[in-house]
Amino acid sequence: MKRLFFLIAVLLIALAQPVKGHAATAIDVTPEVEKGLKKAEAYLEEIKTMQADFLQISSTGETSSGELWLARPNNLRIEYKPPTPILIVANGEYLSYVDTELKQVNHIPLEDTPAAFLLRDDFSFTDGELTVTGFERRANTMRISVVQSKDPLAGELTLVFTENPMILRKWVIKDAQGVVTDLTLVNARFDFPIPEQRFLERIPNFVTDGN
């Protein structure tokens, strides 16, 4: 279960149950912060497709790499390189977690995961669904941290951008148990045609794990 939890947290799936502790505190959205949030929203809104390699590093010392594809709205595919036997696919309603080693598939409602934010039609940090817990600008870098307002103890997501030019560089997840996972995008390409079949191919027909 530890291995499953680690991988799912890395891939923006909030399966962890809340633990005792304090939720991250909402920051004061000053005019300067609001201006930065609006800039990030406009940038994310313009992204229709993305493909990138990625490198992930966890505070537990685990590392892995792979490739991801995104087509807004709804479609996401994250494919790990061996020896990590994991494939993640989102199709608009569910996010499916495929473990090719255990030959199991878990289907999770997309709206219950932080991935829903990256795939939504309209981006907003201030519409009530998210609570902004951190904002920092330094050395041409903008960092925005958020939690889900309905479940602030489930985990915190931080998006990291360069500003000139504006590019999404990485996201960082701090899960409910305090594990921090850094996923850095490498050689990212934006806004080019990705066939819908790309999000459907090579999905094994394994037994669904209802647990």
N, C-alpha and C positions, 0 to 999 in steps of 0.2 A: 504493500500500500504506500510505503514511503516513496518508492521509485515512481509509482503512478502519480502520486500527489505532486512530486517535484516536476515531472514532465508537463502535467496539465497546468500547473501554475505558470510555468514558463510560457505556455502557449495561450495565455490569457483566458483560462477557464477557471471560474471561481467555484471550485468544488469544496474548498475548505469550510468547515463549520466555524462560526465565530468562537474565539477563545476569550478567556477572561483578560481584561486589559482595557485600555482607553482608545477610543477612535481618534484618528488624527483630527486636529482642530481646524475648522474652516478659517481661512485667512480673510482679512478685510480687502474687498475688491475695490481698491482705489481707482481713480481715473487712469493712472499710469498702468496699473495691472489690467484694467478692462481693455485698454488700448492693445496691450500685448495679447490678451485672450482673443480679441477680435481679429488680430493679424493671423494668429494660429488657426482660428476657425476658417478664415477666408482661404488660407493655404490648403488646409485639409479638404475643404469643399471642392477645390479645383482638381484634386487627385481622383481620377476615375479608375485607373489601373496602376498596379505596381508589381514589379518582379525584383527580387533581390536575393543574394546569398545572405546568410546570417551566421554570426558566432555568438553563442550564449555561454555565460559564465555565472555560476551560482556561488553564493557565499558559503555553501557547503563544500565547495571545491570541485564540483562536477562541471565538466565542459562538454559541449557538443556543437555541431554545425549542421547546416542544411540549406534549403532553398524555400522561399515562400512566394506565392502569387496572391494578388488581391484584385478584385474587380467589384467596385461599388455600384449599386448596393448588394449586399448579401453574400458574395462569393469570396471564400478564403481557402487557401490550401497551404499547409506547412508540412514539408517533407524532410525528415531527418536523414542524414547520411549514416550508413553503417558505422559502428555496430548498434546504434540506437534504433530499435525496431518500431518507430512511431510515425504515424501519418495522421494529420488533422485536416478535416474538410468541413467547411461551412457552406450551406446551400440556401440560406435565407430563413429557414425555420429552426433547423437544428445544427449544432456543431458536433461532428462525429469524431470520436477518438478511436483510432485503430491501432491495436497492438499486434503486430504480425508475429511476434514471438509467442504470445499467449493465445493467439488466434481468437481475439475478442474485439468487439466493437461496443463502445458506449455512446449513446445519443443524448445530448444535453440541449435543452432549449436555448437557442442562441441569445435570447433576451436576458437570460440569467447569467451571461458571461460578459466580462469587460470587452471581449471582441466585438460585441454589438455596437460599441461606440465607434470603432474604426470602420464599420460597415454601414452605418446609418445613412439615410438620405440627407439629413440636415445636421451639421455639426453645431453643438452649442455647449459651452462649459457652464452656462449660467441659466439653463432652462429648468433647473430643479432636479433633474435626474442624476446629476453629478454634483459633488461638493468639492470646490477647489481648496486643497490643503497646502499648496505650495506654489510659489512663483518666483523665479530668479532669472535675472539677465546679467550675464557677465562674459566678457571676452568673446563677443559675437555668438553667444550661445543662450538660448532660452529654454528653461526647464519649467514644465507645468505638471503639478501633481494633483491627482483627483482620487476620490473614492466614490462608490455608488451610494447615493443618499439613502436608499432603502436598506442598505446593509453595509454600513461604513467599516465594520470590523472584518469584512471578508478579505480585504487587501487594498493596497494603494498602488495606483498606476502612475508612473511618471513618463511623460513624453519629452524627448530631448531634440531640439532643433538647432541648426545653425541659422543665422538670420540674414546674412548677406553673402550668397543668396539664401532664401528660405528653403531648407531641406530637412525632412525628418531623418534623423540619424540613428536613433535608438529608442527603445522603451525599457523601463526598469520596473519590476514588480516586487513589492514587499508583501508577502502573503501573511495570513492571519497568525502564523507561527513565527514570524520575524525573519523568514528566509528571503534573501534579496537575490533576484535573478536579473542579470543584465543581458539584453538581446540587442546586439549591434548589427545594423544593416550594412552590407558591403556590396558595392557595385550596383546600387539600386537604379532601376529604370522606371520611368513614369509615363503614363498616358500613351500606351500603344495597344493595339488590338490583342486581346487574349480570348481565344475561342472558349465558349462555355464548356466544351468537352474537356478542357484542361482541368476543370475542377471535378470531373467525374471519372477520369480514367484511372485504371489500376487501383480501384478500391475493392479489396477482397471481400467476399461474401462470407464473413465469419459469423459465429454465434454472437447474438447480442447479449451483453451482460446487463441485466436489469438492476444490479446492485449499485 
